[in-house]
């Protein structure tokens, strides 16, 4: 009961490296999307929008 709690760390604050995408001025690399992938995504999006119009099954 008479012991004092140790506060903080002897090493000091932890340094974390920011990921590239979080750096200021980061430019994401552009990727070409194939027509097949584009169609697949469009179909999935249409399905989601259809579900949204119904208001869900809750």
VEXLOSE-783663 format. One record per atom (N, C-alpha, C): residue number from 1; residue in one letter; chain; atom name; x negated, z negated, y. Coordinates in steps of 0.2 Angstrom, whole numbers. Atoms other than C-alpha are relative to their C-alpha. Layout:
N
<pt num="NUM" residuo="A" cadena="A" atomo="CA" east="X" up="Z" north="Y"/>
...
END
This chain:
58
<pt num="1" residuo="X" cadena="A" atomo="N" east="-4" up="0" north="-6"/>
<pt num="1" residuo="X" cadena="A" atomo="CA" east="0" up="0" north="0"/>
<pt num="1" residuo="X" cadena="A" atomo="C" east="-4" up="0" north="6"/>
<pt num="2" residuo="X" cadena="A" atomo="N" east="5" up="0" north="-6"/>
<pt num="2" residuo="X" cadena="A" atomo="CA" east="-15" up="-3" north="12"/>
<pt num="2" residuo="X" cadena="A" atomo="C" east="-4" up="6" north="1"/>
<pt num="3" residuo="X" cadena="A" atomo="N" east="4" up="-6" north="-1"/>
<pt num="3" residuo="X" cadena="A" atomo="CA" east="-22" up="14" north="9"/>
<pt num="3" residuo="X" cadena="A" atomo="C" east="3" up="5" north="5"/>
<pt num="4" residuo="X" cadena="A" atomo="N" east="-2" up="-5" north="-5"/>
<pt num="4" residuo="X" cadena="A" atomo="CA" east="-22" up="27" north="23"/>
<pt num="4" residuo="X" cadena="A" atomo="C" east="1" up="7" north="-3"/>
<pt num="5" residuo="X" cadena="A" atomo="N" east="-1" up="-7" north="3"/>
<pt num="5" residuo="X" cadena="A" atomo="CA" east="-16" up="44" north="19"/>
<pt num="5" residuo="X" cadena="A" atomo="C" east="-5" up="5" north="3"/>
<pt num="6" residuo="X" cadena="A" atomo="N" east="4" up="-5" north="-3"/>
<pt num="6" residuo="X" cadena="A" atomo="CA" east="-28" up="58" north="21"/>
<pt num="6" residuo="X" cadena="A" atomo="C" east="4" up="6" north="3"/>
<pt num="7" residuo="X" cadena="A" atomo="N" east="-4" up="-5" north="-3"/>
<pt num="7" residuo="X" cadena="A" atomo="CA" east="-22" up="71" north="33"/>
<pt num="7" residuo="X" cadena="A" atomo="C" east="-4" up="6" north="1"/>
<pt num="8" residuo="X" cadena="A" atomo="N" east="3" up="-6" north="-1"/>
<pt num="8" residuo="X" cadena="A" atomo="CA" east="-26" up="89" north="34"/>
<pt num="8" residuo="X" cadena="A" atomo="C" east="-5" up="2" north="-6"/>
<pt num="9" residuo="X" cadena="A" atomo="N" east="4" up="-2" north="5"/>
<pt num="9" residuo="X" cadena="A" atomo="CA" east="-39" up="98" north="24"/>
<pt num="9" residuo="X" cadena="A" atomo="C" east="-7" up="0" north="2"/>
<pt num="10" residuo="X" cadena="A" atomo="N" east="7" up="0" north="-3"/>
<pt num="10" residuo="X" cadena="A" atomo="CA" east="-58" up="96" north="25"/>
<pt num="10" residuo="X" cadena="A" atomo="C" east="-3" up="7" north="1"/>
<pt num="11" residuo="X" cadena="A" atomo="N" east="3" up="-7" north="-1"/>
<pt num="11" residuo="X" cadena="A" atomo="CA" east="-60" up="115" north="24"/>
<pt num="11" residuo="X" cadena="A" atomo="C" east="3" up="3" north="6"/>
<pt num="12" residuo="X" cadena="A" atomo="N" east="-3" up="-3" north="-6"/>
<pt num="12" residuo="X" cadena="A" atomo="CA" east="-49" up="118" north="39"/>
<pt num="12" residuo="X" cadena="A" atomo="C" east="6" up="5" north="-1"/>
<pt num="13" residuo="X" cadena="A" atomo="N" east="-5" up="-4" north="2"/>
<pt num="13" residuo="X" cadena="A" atomo="CA" east="-35" up="130" north="41"/>
<pt num="13" residuo="X" cadena="A" atomo="C" east="-1" up="6" north="-4"/>
<pt num="14" residuo="X" cadena="A" atomo="N" east="1" up="-6" north="5"/>
<pt num="14" residuo="X" cadena="A" atomo="CA" east="-32" up="144" north="28"/>
<pt num="14" residuo="X" cadena="A" atomo="C" east="0" up="6" north="4"/>
<pt num="15" residuo="X" cadena="A" atomo="N" east="0" up="-6" north="-3"/>
<pt num="15" residuo="X" cadena="A" atomo="CA" east="-37" up="161" north="34"/>
<pt num="15" residuo="X" cadena="A" atomo="C" east="3" up="6" north="-5"/>
<pt num="16" residuo="X" cadena="A" atomo="N" east="-4" up="-5" north="4"/>
<pt num="16" residuo="X" cadena="A" atomo="CA" east="-25" up="175" north="27"/>
<pt num="16" residuo="X" cadena="A" atomo="C" east="-2" up="7" north="4"/>
<pt num="17" residuo="X" cadena="A" atomo="N" east="1" up="-7" north="-3"/>
<pt num="17" residuo="X" cadena="A" atomo="CA" east="-29" up="194" north="29"/>
<pt num="17" residuo="X" cadena="A" atomo="C" east="6" up="3" north="1"/>
<pt num="18" residuo="X" cadena="A" atomo="N" east="-6" up="-4" north="-1"/>
<pt num="18" residuo="X" cadena="A" atomo="CA" east="-15" up="204" north="36"/>
<pt num="18" residuo="X" cadena="A" atomo="C" east="0" up="6" north="-4"/>
<pt num="19" residuo="X" cadena="A" atomo="N" east="0" up="-6" north="3"/>
<pt num="19" residuo="X" cadena="A" atomo="CA" east="-10" up="218" north="26"/>
<pt num="19" residuo="X" cadena="A" atomo="C" east="0" up="6" north="5"/>
<pt num="20" residuo="X" cadena="A" atomo="N" east="1" up="-6" north="-5"/>
<pt num="20" residuo="X" cadena="A" atomo="CA" east="-13" up="236" north="33"/>
<pt num="20" residuo="X" cadena="A" atomo="C" east="6" up="1" north="4"/>
<pt num="21" residuo="X" cadena="A" atomo="N" east="-6" up="-2" north="-3"/>
<pt num="21" residuo="X" cadena="A" atomo="CA" east="5" up="239" north="36"/>
<pt num="21" residuo="X" cadena="A" atomo="C" east="2" up="-5" north="6"/>
<pt num="22" residuo="X" cadena="A" atomo="N" east="-2" up="5" north="-5"/>
<pt num="22" residuo="X" cadena="A" atomo="CA" east="6" up="223" north="47"/>
<pt num="22" residuo="X" cadena="A" atomo="C" east="-5" up="1" north="6"/>
<pt num="23" residuo="X" cadena="A" atomo="N" east="5" up="-1" north="-5"/>
<pt num="23" residuo="X" cadena="A" atomo="CA" east="-9" up="229" north="58"/>
<pt num="23" residuo="X" cadena="A" atomo="C" east="4" up="4" north="6"/>
<pt num="24" residuo="X" cadena="A" atomo="N" east="-3" up="-4" north="-6"/>
<pt num="24" residuo="X" cadena="A" atomo="CA" east="-5" up="235" north="76"/>
<pt num="24" residuo="X" cadena="A" atomo="C" east="-2" up="7" north="-1"/>
<pt num="25" residuo="X" cadena="A" atomo="N" east="2" up="-7" north="0"/>
<pt num="25" residuo="X" cadena="A" atomo="CA" east="-5" up="254" north="77"/>
<pt num="25" residuo="X" cadena="A" atomo="C" east="0" up="3" north="-7"/>
<pt num="26" residuo="X" cadena="A" atomo="N" east="1" up="-2" north="7"/>
<pt num="26" residuo="X" cadena="A" atomo="CA" east="-3" up="256" north="58"/>
<pt num="26" residuo="X" cadena="A" atomo="C" east="5" up="7" north="0"/>
<pt num="27" residuo="X" cadena="A" atomo="N" east="-4" up="-6" north="1"/>
<pt num="27" residuo="X" cadena="A" atomo="CA" east="3" up="274" north="54"/>
<pt num="27" residuo="X" cadena="A" atomo="C" east="1" up="1" north="-8"/>
<pt num="28" residuo="X" cadena="A" atomo="N" east="-1" up="-1" north="8"/>
<pt num="28" residuo="X" cadena="A" atomo="CA" east="11" up="276" north="36"/>
<pt num="28" residuo="X" cadena="A" atomo="C" east="-2" up="7" north="-1"/>
<pt num="29" residuo="X" cadena="A" atomo="N" east="2" up="-7" north="2"/>
<pt num="29" residuo="X" cadena="A" atomo="CA" east="5" up="291" north="27"/>
<pt num="29" residuo="X" cadena="A" atomo="C" east="7" up="4" north="-2"/>
<pt num="30" residuo="X" cadena="A" atomo="N" east="-6" up="-4" north="2"/>
<pt num="30" residuo="X" cadena="A" atomo="CA" east="18" up="305" north="25"/>
<pt num="30" residuo="X" cadena="A" atomo="C" east="-1" up="3" north="-7"/>
<pt num="31" residuo="X" cadena="A" atomo="N" east="0" up="-3" north="7"/>
<pt num="31" residuo="X" cadena="A" atomo="CA" east="23" up="310" north="8"/>
<pt num="31" residuo="X" cadena="A" atomo="C" east="6" up="5" north="0"/>
<pt num="32" residuo="X" cadena="A" atomo="N" east="-6" up="-5" north="1"/>
<pt num="32" residuo="X" cadena="A" atomo="CA" east="33" up="325" north="3"/>
<pt num="32" residuo="X" cadena="A" atomo="C" east="4" up="-2" north="-5"/>
<pt num="33" residuo="X" cadena="A" atomo="N" east="-5" up="2" north="5"/>
<pt num="33" residuo="X" cadena="A" atomo="CA" east="49" up="322" north="-6"/>
<pt num="33" residuo="X" cadena="A" atomo="C" east="2" up="7" north="-3"/>
<pt num="34" residuo="X" cadena="A" atomo="N" east="-2" up="-6" north="4"/>
<pt num="34" residuo="X" cadena="A" atomo="CA" east="53" up="335" north="-20"/>
<pt num="34" residuo="X" cadena="A" atomo="C" east="8" up="1" north="1"/>
<pt num="35" residuo="X" cadena="A" atomo="N" east="-7" up="-1" north="-1"/>
<pt num="35" residuo="X" cadena="A" atomo="CA" east="70" up="343" north="-19"/>
<pt num="35" residuo="X" cadena="A" atomo="C" east="4" up="-3" north="-6"/>
<pt num="36" residuo="X" cadena="A" atomo="N" east="-4" up="4" north="5"/>
<pt num="36" residuo="X" cadena="A" atomo="CA" east="75" up="335" north="-36"/>
<pt num="36" residuo="X" cadena="A" atomo="C" east="1" up="-7" north="2"/>
<pt num="37" residuo="X" cadena="A" atomo="N" east="0" up="7" north="-2"/>
<pt num="37" residuo="X" cadena="A" atomo="CA" east="71" up="318" north="-29"/>
<pt num="37" residuo="X" cadena="A" atomo="C" east="5" up="-1" north="6"/>
<pt num="38" residuo="X" cadena="A" atomo="N" east="-5" up="0" north="-6"/>
<pt num="38" residuo="X" cadena="A" atomo="CA" east="81" up="322" north="-13"/>
<pt num="38" residuo="X" cadena="A" atomo="C" east="7" up="0" north="-3"/>
<pt num="39" residuo="X" cadena="A" atomo="N" east="-7" up="0" north="3"/>
<pt num="39" residuo="X" cadena="A" atomo="CA" east="96" up="327" north="-24"/>
<pt num="39" residuo="X" cadena="A" atomo="C" east="2" up="-6" north="-3"/>
<pt num="40" residuo="X" cadena="A" atomo="N" east="-1" up="6" north="3"/>
<pt num="40" residuo="X" cadena="A" atomo="CA" east="95" up="312" north="-34"/>
<pt num="40" residuo="X" cadena="A" atomo="C" east="2" up="-6" north="4"/>
<pt num="41" residuo="X" cadena="A" atomo="N" east="-1" up="5" north="-5"/>
<pt num="41" residuo="X" cadena="A" atomo="CA" east="94" up="300" north="-19"/>
<pt num="41" residuo="X" cadena="A" atomo="C" east="7" up="2" north="3"/>
<pt num="42" residuo="X" cadena="A" atomo="N" east="-7" up="-1" north="-3"/>
<pt num="42" residuo="X" cadena="A" atomo="CA" east="109" up="309" north="-11"/>
<pt num="42" residuo="X" cadena="A" atomo="C" east="6" up="-2" north="-4"/>
<pt num="43" residuo="X" cadena="A" atomo="N" east="-5" up="2" north="5"/>
<pt num="43" residuo="X" cadena="A" atomo="CA" east="119" up="307" north="-27"/>
<pt num="43" residuo="X" cadena="A" atomo="C" east="1" up="-8" north="0"/>
<pt num="44" residuo="X" cadena="A" atomo="N" east="0" up="8" north="0"/>
<pt num="44" residuo="X" cadena="A" atomo="CA" east="115" up="288" north="-27"/>
<pt num="44" residuo="X" cadena="A" atomo="C" east="3" up="-2" north="6"/>
<pt num="45" residuo="X" cadena="A" atomo="N" east="-3" up="3" north="-7"/>
<pt num="45" residuo="X" cadena="A" atomo="CA" east="119" up="286" north="-8"/>
<pt num="45" residuo="X" cadena="A" atomo="C" east="7" up="2" north="0"/>
<pt num="46" residuo="X" cadena="A" atomo="N" east="-7" up="-2" north="0"/>
<pt num="46" residuo="X" cadena="A" atomo="CA" east="136" up="295" north="-11"/>
<pt num="46" residuo="X" cadena="A" atomo="C" east="4" up="-5" north="-4"/>
<pt num="47" residuo="X" cadena="A" atomo="N" east="-3" up="5" north="5"/>
<pt num="47" residuo="X" cadena="A" atomo="CA" east="140" up="283" north="-25"/>
<pt num="47" residuo="X" cadena="A" atomo="C" east="1" up="-7" north="4"/>
<pt num="48" residuo="X" cadena="A" atomo="N" east="0" up="6" north="-4"/>
<pt num="48" residuo="X" cadena="A" atomo="CA" east="135" up="268" north="-14"/>
<pt num="48" residuo="X" cadena="A" atomo="C" east="5" up="0" north="5"/>
<pt num="49" residuo="X" cadena="A" atomo="N" east="-5" up="0" north="-5"/>
<pt num="49" residuo="X" cadena="A" atomo="CA" east="146" up="274" north="0"/>
<pt num="49" residuo="X" cadena="A" atomo="C" east="7" up="0" north="-2"/>
<pt num="50" residuo="X" cadena="A" atomo="N" east="-6" up="0" north="3"/>
<pt num="50" residuo="X" cadena="A" atomo="CA" east="160" up="277" north="-11"/>
<pt num="50" residuo="X" cadena="A" atomo="C" east="2" up="-7" north="-2"/>
<pt num="51" residuo="X" cadena="A" atomo="N" east="-1" up="7" north="1"/>
<pt num="51" residuo="X" cadena="A" atomo="CA" east="159" up="259" north="-17"/>
<pt num="51" residuo="X" cadena="A" atomo="C" east="2" up="-4" north="6"/>
<pt num="52" residuo="X" cadena="A" atomo="N" east="-1" up="4" north="-7"/>
<pt num="52" residuo="X" cadena="A" atomo="CA" east="158" up="253" north="1"/>
<pt num="52" residuo="X" cadena="A" atomo="C" east="7" up="2" north="3"/>
<pt num="53" residuo="X" cadena="A" atomo="N" east="-7" up="-2" north="-3"/>
<pt num="53" residuo="X" cadena="A" atomo="CA" east="174" up="263" north="6"/>
<pt num="53" residuo="X" cadena="A" atomo="C" east="5" up="-4" north="-4"/>
<pt num="54" residuo="X" cadena="A" atomo="N" east="-5" up="3" north="4"/>
<pt num="54" residuo="X" cadena="A" atomo="CA" east="183" up="254" north="-8"/>
<pt num="54" residuo="X" cadena="A" atomo="C" east="0" up="-8" north="1"/>
<pt num="55" residuo="X" cadena="A" atomo="N" east="0" up="7" north="-2"/>
<pt num="55" residuo="X" cadena="A" atomo="CA" east="178" up="237" north="-2"/>
<pt num="55" residuo="X" cadena="A" atomo="C" east="-3" up="-5" north="-5"/>
<pt num="56" residuo="X" cadena="A" atomo="N" east="3" up="4" north="6"/>
<pt num="56" residuo="X" cadena="A" atomo="CA" east="170" up="231" north="-18"/>
<pt num="56" residuo="X" cadena="A" atomo="C" east="5" up="-2" north="-5"/>
<pt num="57" residuo="X" cadena="A" atomo="N" east="-5" up="3" north="5"/>
<pt num="57" residuo="X" cadena="A" atomo="CA" east="178" up="223" north="-33"/>
<pt num="57" residuo="X" cadena="A" atomo="C" east="1" up="-7" north="0"/>
<pt num="58" residuo="X" cadena="A" atomo="N" east="-1" up="8" north="0"/>
<pt num="58" residuo="X" cadena="A" atomo="CA" east="178" up="205" north="-27"/>
<pt num="58" residuo="X" cadena="A" atomo="C" east="7" up="-1" north="1"/>
END
